[in-house]
Amino acid sequence: MFVVVNHQVVRRQTRRGNLFLLLALLVFGAGFVVTWTWTHSELASTFSLAALFLGILLWQVHQYYLRRWGPRYRLDRELSHALRGLSNRYTLICFASPRLPDYLLLGPHGIAILVARSASGTIRCRNDRWSRKETPRWASLLGADAVRNPSLEARQSLQRLGEHLRQVPELGELADVPVSVLIVFTDPRVRLEVDQCAYPVLQARDVAGYLHRQKGAVPAPLVQRLRDWLVPPTIAAEAHVAGAERARPRPAPRRR
């Protein structure tokens, strides 16, 4: 299997996230200075309150960038390790574009959007309502749950990819390639309790077997055209070299 990671997008989006963090700190600092300087001014109180709300908004935007592209939250290594059993007919594309889902798996099945989570513990899905047994209720209410709502992200990812395909008229038959969604948990310690979920929910180690059972019929030239459209030429060249290195047999150990 080939693995393609668009590091240019990751670096660019990470810098943007850091910029929002810097702006949030500056706004918080300005509000603190105004409150400390003009202690009895009504205008100062209004400015400080506005700075507080604006700083929280900027901080939330920074958190979005961090959770999507930050090195601590990226799952491309975990996914590539779990999918290494797939043949070279498959390509895992990570961070192709900010407008596209982060993890796309191309192969005979078409395009599979991987909605990945690294949460451990007991994960429950009941009618597309997600929860984690070990997460306190107050953390879920504050949005601090690591699981969040993969079903909602799956629907949004399908919509974004479909809109992107329709906006490129020169794709032709590529726009008719089957698109599916898999919700994938990368932590091997996770325990899944799934009932009535709209999308398949799998552990990362089970994805390869699941795809093999699908027996997709998309021809290899069409998959190649789709990969060429999604991946810049320089990054594609790096991916081919990496795939060749993985396919190369290791030398036998020398006998002493």
C-alpha positions as protocol buffer text, in pm:
chain_id: "A"
residue {
  index: 1
  type: MET
  ca { x: 0 y: 0 z: 0 }
}
residue {
  index: 2
  type: PHE
  ca { x: 119 y: 350 z: -83 }
}
residue {
  index: 3
  type: VAL
  ca { x: 95 y: 623 z: 180 }
}
residue {
  index: 4
  type: VAL
  ca { x: 80 y: 987 z: 76 }
}
residue {
  index: 5
  type: VAL
  ca { x: 104 y: 1264 z: 337 }
}
residue {
  index: 6
  type: ASN
  ca { x: 73 y: 1623 z: 219 }
}
residue {
  index: 7
  type: HIS
  ca { x: 313 y: 1783 z: 467 }
}
residue {
  index: 8
  type: GLN
  ca { x: 277 y: 2121 z: 297 }
}
residue {
  index: 9
  type: VAL
  ca { x: -90 y: 2140 z: 397 }
}
residue {
  index: 10
  type: VAL
  ca { x: -7 y: 2025 z: 750 }
}
residue {
  index: 11
  type: ARG
  ca { x: 262 y: 2288 z: 799 }
}
residue {
  index: 12
  type: ARG
  ca { x: 47 y: 2565 z: 651 }
}
residue {
  index: 13
  type: GLN
  ca { x: -256 y: 2482 z: 863 }
}
residue {
  index: 14
  type: THR
  ca { x: -44 y: 2440 z: 1177 }
}
residue {
  index: 15
  type: ARG
  ca { x: 100 y: 2790 z: 1126 }
}
residue {
  index: 16
  type: ARG
  ca { x: -251 y: 2929 z: 1089 }
}
residue {
  index: 17
  type: GLY
  ca { x: -354 y: 2761 z: 1412 }
}
residue {
  index: 18
  type: ASN
  ca { x: -55 y: 2909 z: 1592 }
}
residue {
  index: 19
  type: LEU
  ca { x: -149 y: 3251 z: 1456 }
}
residue {
  index: 20
  type: PHE
  ca { x: -497 y: 3223 z: 1606 }
}
residue {
  index: 21
  type: LEU
  ca { x: -337 y: 3121 z: 1937 }
}
residue {
  index: 22
  type: LEU
  ca { x: -113 y: 3427 z: 1929 }
}
residue {
  index: 23
  type: LEU
  ca { x: -410 y: 3654 z: 1849 }
}
residue {
  index: 24
  type: ALA
  ca { x: -609 y: 3502 z: 2137 }
}
residue {
  index: 25
  type: LEU
  ca { x: -325 y: 3568 z: 2381 }
}
residue {
  index: 26
  type: LEU
  ca { x: -288 y: 3926 z: 2257 }
}
residue {
  index: 27
  type: VAL
  ca { x: -661 y: 3989 z: 2298 }
}
residue {
  index: 28
  type: PHE
  ca { x: -661 y: 3840 z: 2648 }
}
residue {
  index: 29
  type: GLY
  ca { x: -358 y: 4050 z: 2736 }
}
residue {
  index: 30
  type: ALA
  ca { x: -517 y: 4370 z: 2603 }
}
residue {
  index: 31
  type: GLY
  ca { x: -831 y: 4307 z: 2807 }
}
residue {
  index: 32
  type: PHE
  ca { x: -624 y: 4247 z: 3121 }
}
residue {
  index: 33
  type: VAL
  ca { x: -417 y: 4563 z: 3070 }
}
residue {
  index: 34
  type: VAL
  ca { x: -726 y: 4779 z: 3017 }
}
residue {
  index: 35
  type: THR
  ca { x: -896 y: 4634 z: 3327 }
}
residue {
  index: 36
  type: TRP
  ca { x: -582 y: 4686 z: 3536 }
}
residue {
  index: 37
  type: THR
  ca { x: -526 y: 5041 z: 3413 }
}
residue {
  index: 38
  type: TRP
  ca { x: -880 y: 5183 z: 3417 }
}
residue {
  index: 39
  type: THR
  ca { x: -1031 y: 5017 z: 3717 }
}
residue {
  index: 40
  type: HIS
  ca { x: -1336 y: 5245 z: 3753 }
}
residue {
  index: 41
  type: SER
  ca { x: -1422 y: 5300 z: 3389 }
}
residue {
  index: 42
  type: GLU
  ca { x: -1744 y: 5157 z: 3245 }
}
residue {
  index: 43
  type: LEU
  ca { x: -1590 y: 5166 z: 2898 }
}
residue {
  index: 44
  type: ALA
  ca { x: -1299 y: 4960 z: 3024 }
}
residue {
  index: 45
  type: SER
  ca { x: -1536 y: 4698 z: 3163 }
}
residue {
  index: 46
  type: THR
  ca { x: -1717 y: 4675 z: 2829 }
}
residue {
  index: 47
  type: PHE
  ca { x: -1386 y: 4648 z: 2642 }
}
residue {
  index: 48
  type: SER
  ca { x: -1261 y: 4375 z: 2875 }
}
residue {
  index: 49
  type: LEU
  ca { x: -1581 y: 4174 z: 2837 }
}
residue {
  index: 50
  type: ALA
  ca { x: -1563 y: 4203 z: 2458 }
}
residue {
  index: 51
  type: ALA
  ca { x: -1195 y: 4103 z: 2466 }
}
residue {
  index: 52
  type: LEU
  ca { x: -1284 y: 3799 z: 2676 }
}
residue {
  index: 53
  type: PHE
  ca { x: -1546 y: 3676 z: 2428 }
}
residue {
  index: 54
  type: LEU
  ca { x: -1324 y: 3748 z: 2127 }
}
residue {
  index: 55
  type: GLY
  ca { x: -1029 y: 3573 z: 2290 }
}
residue {
  index: 56
  type: ILE
  ca { x: -1240 y: 3264 z: 2364 }
}
residue {
  index: 57
  type: LEU
  ca { x: -1358 y: 3259 z: 2000 }
}
residue {
  index: 58
  type: LEU
  ca { x: -1001 y: 3281 z: 1870 }
}
residue {
  index: 59
  type: TRP
  ca { x: -895 y: 3012 z: 2116 }
}
residue {
  index: 60
  type: GLN
  ca { x: -1169 y: 2780 z: 1988 }
}
residue {
  index: 61
  type: VAL
  ca { x: -1053 y: 2834 z: 1629 }
}
residue {
  index: 62
  type: HIS
  ca { x: -698 y: 2749 z: 1740 }
}
residue {
  index: 63
  type: GLN
  ca { x: -830 y: 2431 z: 1902 }
}
residue {
  index: 64
  type: TYR
  ca { x: -997 y: 2331 z: 1574 }
}
residue {
  index: 65
  type: TYR
  ca { x: -669 y: 2365 z: 1385 }
}
residue {
  index: 66
  type: LEU
  ca { x: -480 y: 2186 z: 1662 }
}
residue {
  index: 67
  type: ARG
  ca { x: -716 y: 1886 z: 1679 }
}
residue {
  index: 68
  type: ARG
  ca { x: -715 y: 1845 z: 1304 }
}
residue {
  index: 69
  type: TRP
  ca { x: -352 y: 1908 z: 1207 }
}
residue {
  index: 70
  type: GLY
  ca { x: -154 y: 1915 z: 1532 }
}
residue {
  index: 71
  type: PRO
  ca { x: 118 y: 1649 z: 1562 }
}
residue {
  index: 72
  type: ARG
  ca { x: -40 y: 1510 z: 1879 }
}
residue {
  index: 73
  type: TYR
  ca { x: -374 y: 1445 z: 1709 }
}
residue {
  index: 74
  type: ARG
  ca { x: -267 y: 1326 z: 1364 }
}
residue {
  index: 75
  type: LEU
  ca { x: -340 y: 959 z: 1298 }
}
residue {
  index: 76
  type: ASP
  ca { x: -168 y: 902 z: 963 }
}
residue {
  index: 77
  type: ARG
  ca { x: 104 y: 686 z: 1120 }
}
residue {
  index: 78
  type: GLU
  ca { x: -143 y: 471 z: 1311 }
}
residue {
  index: 79
  type: LEU
  ca { x: -359 y: 422 z: 1003 }
}
residue {
  index: 80
  type: SER
  ca { x: -67 y: 341 z: 771 }
}
residue {
  index: 81
  type: HIS
  ca { x: 64 y: 88 z: 1025 }
}
residue {
  index: 82
  type: ALA
  ca { x: -275 y: -79 z: 1062 }
}
residue {
  index: 83
  type: LEU
  ca { x: -333 y: -93 z: 683 }
}
residue {
  index: 84
  type: ARG
  ca { x: 11 y: -222 z: 586 }
}
residue {
  index: 85
  type: GLY
  ca { x: -142 y: -557 z: 488 }
}
residue {
  index: 86
  type: LEU
  ca { x: -312 y: -402 z: 184 }
}
residue {
  index: 87
  type: SER
  ca { x: -153 y: -447 z: -158 }
}
residue {
  index: 88
  type: ASN
  ca { x: -14 y: -172 z: -383 }
}
residue {
  index: 89
  type: ARG
  ca { x: -356 y: -135 z: -542 }
}
residue {
  index: 90
  type: TYR
  ca { x: -446 y: 80 z: -241 }
}
residue {
  index: 91
  type: THR
  ca { x: -332 y: 433 z: -155 }
}
residue {
  index: 92
  type: LEU
  ca { x: -386 y: 613 z: 174 }
}
residue {
  index: 93
  type: ILE
  ca { x: -394 y: 990 z: 112 }
}
residue {
  index: 94
  type: CYS
  ca { x: -359 y: 1207 z: 421 }
}
residue {
  index: 95
  type: PHE
  ca { x: -445 y: 1580 z: 424 }
}
residue {
  index: 96
  type: ALA
  ca { x: -490 y: 1618 z: 49 }
}
residue {
  index: 97
  type: SER
  ca { x: -661 y: 1955 z: 97 }
}
residue {
  index: 98
  type: PRO
  ca { x: -826 y: 2151 z: 381 }
}
residue {
  index: 99
  type: ARG
  ca { x: -1151 y: 2130 z: 180 }
}
residue {
  index: 100
  type: LEU
  ca { x: -1140 y: 1749 z: 170 }
}
residue {
  index: 101
  type: PRO
  ca { x: -1162 y: 1485 z: 444 }
}
residue {
  index: 102
  type: ASP
  ca { x: -827 y: 1425 z: 612 }
}
residue {
  index: 103
  type: TYR
  ca { x: -792 y: 1053 z: 535 }
}
residue {
  index: 104
  type: LEU
  ca { x: -890 y: 905 z: 197 }
}
residue {
  index: 105
  type: LEU
  ca { x: -825 y: 543 z: 104 }
}
residue {
  index: 106
  type: LEU
  ca { x: -827 y: 471 z: -270 }
}
residue {
  index: 107
  type: GLY
  ca { x: -851 y: 122 z: -415 }
}
residue {
  index: 108
  type: PRO
  ca { x: -1068 y: -124 z: -606 }
}
residue {
  index: 109
  type: HIS
  ca { x: -1356 y: -29 z: -375 }
}
residue {
  index: 110
  type: GLY
  ca { x: -1337 y: 335 z: -493 }
}
residue {
  index: 111
  type: ILE
  ca { x: -1290 y: 604 z: -230 }
}
residue {
  index: 112
  type: ALA
  ca { x: -1325 y: 528 z: 139 }
}
residue {
  index: 113
  type: ILE
  ca { x: -1337 y: 824 z: 379 }
}
residue {
  index: 114
  type: LEU
  ca { x: -1174 y: 721 z: 706 }
}
residue {
  index: 115
  type: VAL
  ca { x: -1317 y: 907 z: 1003 }
}
residue {
  index: 116
  type: ALA
  ca { x: -1044 y: 823 z: 1253 }
}
residue {
  index: 117
  type: ARG
  ca { x: -1045 y: 844 z: 1632 }
}
residue {
  index: 118
  type: SER
  ca { x: -771 y: 758 z: 1882 }
}
residue {
  index: 119
  type: ALA
  ca { x: -996 y: 722 z: 2188 }
}
residue {
  index: 120
  type: SER
  ca { x: -958 y: 417 z: 2410 }
}
residue {
  index: 121
  type: GLY
  ca { x: -1193 y: 257 z: 2660 }
}
residue {
  index: 122
  type: THR
  ca { x: -1553 y: 154 z: 2590 }
}
residue {
  index: 123
  type: ILE
  ca { x: -1708 y: 342 z: 2296 }
}
residue {
  index: 124
  type: ARG
  ca { x: -2082 y: 316 z: 2248 }
}
residue {
  index: 125
  type: CYS
  ca { x: -2292 y: 406 z: 1947 }
}
residue {
  index: 126
  type: ARG
  ca { x: -2670 y: 386 z: 1982 }
}
residue {
  index: 127
  type: ASN
  ca { x: -2865 y: 518 z: 1683 }
}
residue {
  index: 128
  type: ASP
  ca { x: -2573 y: 743 z: 1586 }
}
residue {
  index: 129
  type: ARG
  ca { x: -2545 y: 881 z: 1939 }
}
residue {
  index: 130
  type: TRP
  ca { x: -2192 y: 841 z: 2064 }
}
residue {
  index: 131
  type: SER
  ca { x: -2053 y: 822 z: 2414 }
}
residue {
  index: 132
  type: ARG
  ca { x: -1748 y: 697 z: 2599 }
}
residue {
  index: 133
  type: LYS
  ca { x: -1808 y: 506 z: 2920 }
}
residue {
  index: 134
  type: GLU
  ca { x: -1498 y: 647 z: 3092 }
}
residue {
  index: 135
  type: THR
  ca { x: -1573 y: 1011 z: 3006 }
}
residue {
  index: 136
  type: PRO
  ca { x: -1746 y: 1211 z: 3283 }
}
residue {
  index: 137
  type: ARG
  ca { x: -2079 y: 1365 z: 3190 }
}
residue {
  index: 138
  type: TRP
  ca { x: -1954 y: 1718 z: 3256 }
}
residue {
  index: 139
  type: ALA
  ca { x: -1673 y: 1668 z: 3004 }
}
residue {
  index: 140
  type: SER
  ca { x: -1923 y: 1559 z: 2738 }
}
residue {
  index: 141
  type: LEU
  ca { x: -2139 y: 1866 z: 2801 }
}
residue {
  index: 142
  type: LEU
  ca { x: -1834 y: 2094 z: 2766 }
}
residue {
  index: 143
  type: GLY
  ca { x: -1728 y: 1931 z: 2439 }
}
residue {
  index: 144
  type: ALA
  ca { x: -1411 y: 1779 z: 2588 }
}
residue {
  index: 145
  type: ASP
  ca { x: -1499 y: 1424 z: 2485 }
}
residue {
  index: 146
  type: ALA
  ca { x: -1234 y: 1277 z: 2252 }
}
residue {
  index: 147
  type: VAL
  ca { x: -1497 y: 1075 z: 2063 }
}
residue {
  index: 148
  type: ARG
  ca { x: -1726 y: 1367 z: 1974 }
}
residue {
  index: 149
  type: ASN
  ca { x: -1971 y: 1259 z: 1699 }
}
residue {
  index: 150
  type: PRO
  ca { x: -1809 y: 1052 z: 1421 }
}
residue {
  index: 151
  type: SER
  ca { x: -2144 y: 1000 z: 1246 }
}
residue {
  index: 152
  type: LEU
  ca { x: -2191 y: 1374 z: 1206 }
}
residue {
  index: 153
  type: GLU
  ca { x: -1835 y: 1410 z: 1075 }
}
residue {
  index: 154
  type: ALA
  ca { x: -1899 y: 1123 z: 833 }
}
residue {
  index: 155
  type: ARG
  ca { x: -2206 y: 1296 z: 687 }
}
residue {
  index: 156
  type: GLN
  ca { x: -2018 y: 1625 z: 657 }
}
residue {
  index: 157
  type: SER
  ca { x: -1720 y: 1452 z: 493 }
}
residue {
  index: 158
  type: LEU
  ca { x: -1944 y: 1283 z: 237 }
}
residue {
  index: 159
  type: GLN
  ca { x: -2104 y: 1616 z: 156 }
}
residue {
  index: 160
  type: ARG
  ca { x: -1771 y: 1797 z: 123 }
}
residue {
  index: 161
  type: LEU
  ca { x: -1620 y: 1531 z: -101 }
}
residue {
  index: 162
  type: GLY
  ca { x: -1932 y: 1515 z: -319 }
}
residue {
  index: 163
  type: GLU
  ca { x: -1938 y: 1893 z: -363 }
}
residue {
  index: 164
  type: HIS
  ca { x: -1569 y: 1892 z: -448 }
}
residue {
  index: 165
  type: LEU
  ca { x: -1615 y: 1623 z: -712 }
}
residue {
  index: 166
  type: ARG
  ca { x: -1909 y: 1805 z: -870 }
}
residue {
  index: 167
  type: GLN
  ca { x: -1712 y: 2131 z: -891 }
}
residue {
  index: 168
  type: VAL
  ca { x: -1447 y: 1975 z: -1117 }
}
residue {
  index: 169
  type: PRO
  ca { x: -1618 y: 1911 z: -1454 }
}
residue {
  index: 170
  type: GLU
  ca { x: -1306 y: 1768 z: -1619 }
}
residue {
  index: 171
  type: LEU
  ca { x: -1317 y: 1466 z: -1386 }
}
residue {
  index: 172
  type: GLY
  ca { x: -1568 y: 1293 z: -1612 }
}
residue {
  index: 173
  type: GLU
  ca { x: -1611 y: 933 z: -1506 }
}
residue {
  index: 174
  type: LEU
  ca { x: -1408 y: 989 z: -1189 }
}
residue {
  index: 175
  type: ALA
  ca { x: -1707 y: 1167 z: -1040 }
}
residue {
  index: 176
  type: ASP
  ca { x: -1898 y: 834 z: -1056 }
}
residue {
  index: 177
  type: VAL
  ca { x: -1646 y: 638 z: -847 }
}
residue {
  index: 178
  type: PRO
  ca { x: -1815 y: 478 z: -544 }
}
residue {
  index: 179
  type: VAL
  ca { x: -1763 y: 668 z: -217 }
}
residue {
  index: 180
  type: SER
  ca { x: -1805 y: 512 z: 126 }
}
residue {
  index: 181
  type: VAL
  ca { x: -1728 y: 604 z: 488 }
}
residue {
  index: 182
  type: LEU
  ca { x: -1561 y: 396 z: 757 }
}
residue {
  index: 183
  type: ILE
  ca { x: -1543 y: 507 z: 1120 }
}
residue {
  index: 184
  type: VAL
  ca { x: -1209 y: 378 z: 1245 }
}
residue {
  index: 185
  type: PHE
  ca { x: -1065 y: 358 z: 1597 }
}
residue {
  index: 186
  type: THR
  ca { x: -686 y: 325 z: 1605 }
}
residue {
  index: 187
  type: ASP
  ca { x: -627 y: 239 z: 1972 }
}
residue {
  index: 188
  type: PRO
  ca { x: -596 y: -142 z: 2007 }
}
residue {
  index: 189
  type: ARG
  ca { x: -742 y: -124 z: 2359 }
}
residue {
  index: 190
  type: VAL
  ca { x: -1073 y: 21 z: 2247 }
}
residue {
  index: 191
  type: ARG
  ca { x: -1394 y: -175 z: 2303 }
}
residue {
  index: 192
  type: LEU
  ca { x: -1679 y: -102 z: 2065 }
}
residue {
  index: 193
  type: GLU
  ca { x: -2049 y: -140 z: 2145 }
}
residue {
  index: 194
  type: VAL
  ca { x: -2233 y: -58 z: 1825 }
}
residue {
  index: 195
  type: ASP
  ca { x: -2607 y: -68 z: 1766 }
}
residue {
  index: 196
  type: GLN
  ca { x: -2784 y: 92 z: 1469 }
}
residue {
  index: 197
  type: CYS
  ca { x: -2504 y: 307 z: 1332 }
}
residue {
  index: 198
  type: ALA
  ca { x: -2540 y: 455 z: 984 }
}
residue {
  index: 199
  type: TYR
  ca { x: -2177 y: 377 z: 895 }
}
residue {
  index: 200
  type: PRO
  ca { x: -1947 y: 79 z: 955 }
}
residue {
  index: 201
  type: VAL
  ca { x: -1750 y: 111 z: 1280 }
}
residue {
  index: 202
  type: LEU
  ca { x: -1421 y: -79 z: 1289 }
}
residue {
  index: 203
  type: GLN
  ca { x: -1094 y: -107 z: 1469 }
}
residue {
  index: 204
  type: ALA
  ca { x: -803 y: -7 z: 1250 }
}
residue {
  index: 205
  type: ARG
  ca { x: -664 y: -361 z: 1234 }
}
residue {
  index: 206
  type: ASP
  ca { x: -994 y: -486 z: 1086 }
}
residue {
  index: 207
  type: VAL
  ca { x: -1013 y: -237 z: 798 }
}
residue {
  index: 208
  type: ALA
  ca { x: -796 y: -439 z: 558 }
}
residue {
  index: 209
  type: GLY
  ca { x: -1007 y: -751 z: 601 }
}
residue {
  index: 210
  type: TYR
  ca { x: -1326 y: -552 z: 562 }
}
residue {
  index: 211
  type: LEU
  ca { x: -1209 y: -403 z: 231 }
}
residue {
  index: 212
  type: HIS
  ca { x: -1097 y: -742 z: 100 }
}
residue {
  index: 213
  type: ARG
  ca { x: -1448 y: -875 z: 161 }
}
residue {
  index: 214
  type: GLN
  ca { x: -1601 y: -588 z: -37 }
}
residue {
  index: 215
  type: LYS
  ca { x: -1444 y: -711 z: -365 }
}
residue {
  index: 216
  type: GLY
  ca { x: -1452 y: -375 z: -538 }
}
residue {
  index: 217
  type: ALA
  ca { x: -1460 y: -355 z: -916 }
}
residue {
  index: 218
  type: VAL
  ca { x: -1304 y: -14 z: -987 }
}
residue {
  index: 219
  type: PRO
  ca { x: -1029 y: -68 z: -1249 }
}
residue {
  index: 220
  type: ALA
  ca { x: -670 y: 17 z: -1161 }
}
residue {
  index: 221
  type: PRO
  ca { x: -630 y: 288 z: -1433 }
}
residue {
  index: 222
  type: LEU
  ca { x: -929 y: 473 z: -1292 }
}
residue {
  index: 223
  type: VAL
  ca { x: -785 y: 455 z: -939 }
}
residue {
  index: 224
  type: GLN
  ca { x: -454 y: 586 z: -1075 }
}
residue {
  index: 225
  type: ARG
  ca { x: -628 y: 882 z: -1241 }
}
residue {
  index: 226
  type: LEU
  ca { x: -807 y: 959 z: -918 }
}
residue {
  index: 227
  type: ARG
  ca { x: -479 y: 948 z: -725 }
}
residue {
  index: 228
  type: ASP
  ca { x: -311 y: 1175 z: -980 }
}
residue {
  index: 229
  type: TRP
  ca { x: -594 y: 1425 z: -938 }
}
residue {
  index: 230
  type: LEU
  ca { x: -579 y: 1425 z: -558 }
}
residue {
  index: 231
  type: VAL
  ca { x: -201 y: 1419 z: -511 }
}
residue {
  index: 232
  type: PRO
  ca { x: 50 y: 1682 z: -632 }
}
residue {
  index: 233
  type: PRO
  ca { x: 326 y: 1532 z: -856 }
}
residue {
  index: 234
  type: THR
  ca { x: 611 y: 1592 z: -611 }
}
residue {
  index: 235
  type: ILE
  ca { x: 428 y: 1426 z: -324 }
}
residue {
  index: 236
  type: ALA
  ca { x: 320 y: 1140 z: -550 }
}
residue {
  index: 237
  type: ALA
  ca { x: 685 y: 1074 z: -637 }
}
residue {
  index: 238
  type: GLU
  ca { x: 773 y: 1055 z: -268 }
}
residue {
  index: 239
  type: ALA
  ca { x: 488 y: 812 z: -211 }
}
residue {
  index: 240
  type: HIS
  ca { x: 608 y: 581 z: -491 }
}
residue {
  index: 241
  type: VAL
  ca { x: 959 y: 574 z: -344 }
}
residue {
  index: 242
  type: ALA
  ca { x: 822 y: 496 z: 2 }
}
residue {
  index: 243
  type: GLY
  ca { x: 607 y: 218 z: -138 }
}
residue {
  index: 244
  type: ALA
  ca { x: 901 y: 67 z: -323 }
}
residue {
  index: 245
  type: GLU
  ca { x: 1112 y: 72 z: -8 }
}
residue {
  index: 246
  type: ARG
  ca { x: 842 y: -107 z: 188 }
}
residue {
  index: 247
  type: ALA
  ca { x: 804 y: -369 z: -83 }
}
residue {
  index: 248
  type: ARG
  ca { x: 1178 y: -437 z: -100 }
}
residue {
  index: 249
  type: PRO
  ca { x: 1267 y: -758 z: 89 }
}
residue {
  index: 250
  type: ARG
  ca { x: 1497 y: -725 z: 384 }
}
residue {
  index: 251
  type: PRO
  ca { x: 1840 y: -890 z: 357 }
}
residue {
  index: 252
  type: ALA
  ca { x: 1884 y: -1210 z: 553 }
}
residue {
  index: 253
  type: PRO
  ca { x: 2087 y: -1176 z: 875 }
}
residue {
  index: 254
  type: ARG
  ca { x: 2450 y: -1278 z: 853 }
}
residue {
  index: 255
  type: ARG
  ca { x: 2553 y: -1595 z: 1026 }
}
residue {
  index: 256
  type: ARG
  ca { x: 2823 y: -1558 z: 1280 }
}
